[in-house]
Amino acid sequence: MSTHRSRSRIQQKNRDLILDAALEVFSQHGFRGATLDQIAEGAGLSKPNLLYYFPSKEEVHKALLTGLLDTWLDPLRAMDASGVPLTEVMGYVRRKLDLARDFPRESRLFAGEILQGAPRMRSAIEGDLRRLVEDKAAILLRWMDEGRIARVDPVHLIFSIWALTQHYADFDVQVRAVLGPEHDPFAEAGSFLETLFSRLLSPVR
């Protein structure tokens, strides 16, 4: 029994090493530029050992994207229909910005997949992601109908939050080069985005 548990722990450790190395390689080189040799080297494993866990580059990439989608959807899932509307929207903005700060490689991996036409994620995007956006857009629209936030297109509001938060991960080098080393991009972005969306969504009295 102890041997089985030990082997399972080793297998899980090796899978984690492979996926972490793959995240680094894919986020730097994209799917087409990445190789199994690069991933194996990054994981500190032989290529045959890597192939024991994942039979192809496509399977490694798919495993990463499957885990990533849940991480990416969680901040929107947390928007509470029974909460204070502006507080809920601003909470979502902050969670998305925190995600961009804490998971920049994952953000670039996701962006790279989308830019390639989402060949390995299209069904998930057209399924889980679309349904979630539709559900939350309906909540936003109800708040607008009740006069609790200003009326804007709810789906494009969600799109704009994605764009204005993930930018700081996907274009980190550009942002830091323009701002200079004395600036904290994410702290400044948080303050700016709070002002922007508060002014956009505060209802006119």
C-alpha positions in Angstrom: 0.0 0.0 0.0 2.8 2.5 0.9 4.6 1.6 -2.3 1.4 2.4 -4.3 0.9 5.8 -2.5 4.6 6.6 -3.0 4.4 5.9 -6.7 1.3 8.0 -7.0 3.0 10.9 -5.3 5.9 10.6 -7.6 3.7 10.5 -10.7 1.8 13.5 -9.5 5.0 15.4 -8.9 6.3 14.5 -12.4 3.0 15.6 -14.0 3.2 18.9 -12.1 6.9 19.4 -13.2 5.9 18.7 -16.8 2.9 21.1 -16.8 4.9 23.9 -15.1 7.7 23.5 -17.6 5.2 23.4 -20.5 3.5 26.5 -19.2 6.8 28.4 -19.4 7.7 27.0 -22.9 4.2 27.5 -24.4 3.9 31.0 -23.0 7.3 32.0 -24.4 7.2 30.2 -27.8 3.5 29.5 -28.5 2.2 26.1 -29.4 3.9 25.9 -32.8 7.3 27.0 -31.5 7.3 24.8 -28.4 8.9 21.3 -28.5 8.7 18.3 -26.3 12.5 18.4 -25.9 12.2 21.9 -24.5 9.5 20.8 -22.1 11.3 17.7 -20.9 14.5 19.8 -20.3 12.6 22.4 -18.3 11.0 19.6 -16.2 14.3 17.9 -15.6 13.0 14.7 -17.2 14.0 12.6 -20.2 11.7 12.9 -23.2 10.7 9.2 -22.9 9.7 9.8 -19.3 7.6 12.8 -20.4 5.9 10.7 -23.1 4.9 8.2 -20.4 2.7 10.9 -18.9 1.6 12.7 -22.1 1.8 11.0 -25.4 2.1 14.2 -27.5 2.6 17.9 -27.3 -1.1 18.4 -28.0 -2.0 16.4 -24.9 0.3 18.5 -22.7 -1.2 21.7 -24.2 -4.8 20.4 -23.7 -4.1 19.5 -20.1 -2.8 23.1 -19.4 -5.8 24.7 -21.1 -8.3 22.6 -19.4 -7.0 23.6 -16.0 -6.6 27.2 -17.1 -10.2 27.7 -18.2 -11.6 27.0 -14.8 -9.1 29.5 -13.3 -10.1 32.1 -15.9 -13.9 31.6 -15.3 -13.8 31.7 -11.5 -13.6 35.5 -11.1 -16.7 35.9 -13.2 -18.5 33.1 -11.5 -18.0 34.9 -8.2 -20.2 37.9 -9.3 -23.2 37.6 -7.0 -26.6 38.5 -8.3 -27.8 39.3 -4.7 -24.9 41.7 -4.1 -24.6 45.5 -4.5 -24.2 45.9 -8.3 -21.3 48.4 -8.5 -19.5 46.6 -5.7 -19.9 43.3 -7.6 -18.6 44.7 -10.8 -15.6 46.4 -9.2 -14.9 43.2 -7.3 -14.8 41.4 -10.7 -12.4 44.0 -12.1 -10.1 43.6 -9.1 -10.2 39.8 -9.3 -9.3 39.9 -13.0 -6.5 42.3 -12.4 -5.2 40.1 -9.6 -5.3 37.2 -12.0 -3.3 39.0 -14.6 -0.7 40.0 -12.0 -0.4 36.5 -10.4 -0.7 34.3 -13.5 1.0 36.2 -16.4 2.2 33.0 -18.1 -1.3 31.6 -18.0 -2.7 34.8 -19.5 -0.2 34.7 -22.4 -0.9 31.0 -23.0 -4.7 31.7 -23.2 -4.1 34.7 -25.5 -1.9 32.7 -27.7 -4.5 30.0 -28.1 -7.2 32.6 -29.0 -4.9 34.3 -31.5 -4.4 30.9 -33.3 -8.2 30.5 -33.6 -8.7 28.5 -30.4 -8.3 25.1 -32.2 -8.0 23.3 -28.8 -10.5 25.4 -26.9 -13.3 26.3 -29.2 -15.8 23.9 -27.7 -15.2 25.2 -24.2 -15.4 28.8 -25.3 -18.6 28.2 -27.2 -20.0 26.1 -24.3 -19.0 26.9 -20.7 -17.6 30.4 -21.3 -20.5 31.6 -23.5 -23.1 30.3 -21.1 -21.4 32.0 -18.2 -21.1 35.3 -20.0 -24.8 35.1 -21.0 -25.8 34.4 -17.4 -23.8 37.3 -15.9 -24.9 39.6 -18.7 -28.5 38.9 -17.8 -27.7 39.9 -14.2 -26.0 43.1 -15.3 -29.0 43.9 -17.5 -31.4 43.4 -14.7 -29.4 45.8 -12.5 -29.5 48.3 -15.4 -33.3 47.8 -15.7 -33.6 48.5 -12.0 -31.6 51.7 -12.3 -28.9 50.4 -10.0 -26.1 50.8 -12.6 -25.9 52.9 -15.8 -27.1 51.3 -19.0 -24.3 49.9 -21.3 -24.1 46.8 -23.4 -23.5 44.1 -20.7 -21.5 41.7 -22.9 -19.2 44.4 -24.2 -18.8 45.6 -20.6 -17.4 42.1 -19.8 -15.2 42.2 -22.9 -13.8 45.6 -21.8 -13.0 44.3 -18.4 -11.1 41.4 -20.0 -9.2 43.7 -22.3 -8.3 46.3 -19.7 -7.0 43.8 -17.1 -5.3 41.1 -19.2 -3.4 43.8 -21.1 -1.2 44.2 -18.0 -0.1 40.5 -18.3 0.0 40.1 -22.0 1.9 43.4 -22.6 3.8 43.5 -19.4 7.2 44.4 -21.0 5.6 47.3 -23.0 3.7 48.6 -19.9 6.8 48.5 -17.7 9.1 50.0 -20.4 6.7 53.0 -20.9 6.0 53.6 -17.2 9.6 53.1 -16.0 11.0 51.2 -13.0 9.6 53.5 -10.3 6.0 52.6 -11.1 3.9 49.7 -10.0 1.7 48.9 -13.0 -0.9 46.8 -11.2 -1.4 49.2 -8.3 -1.8 52.1 -10.7 -4.1 50.1 -13.0 -6.3 49.2 -10.0 -6.8 52.8 -9.1 -7.4 53.8 -12.7 -9.8 51.0 -13.5 -11.8 51.7 -10.3 -12.3 55.3 -11.3 -13.1 54.4 -14.9 -15.7 51.8 -14.2 -17.2 53.6 -11.3 -17.8 56.7 -13.5 -19.1 54.6 -16.3 -21.6 52.6 -14.3 -22.7 55.0 -11.6 -26.4 55.7 -12.4 -27.4 59.3 -13.2 -29.7 60.7 -10.5 
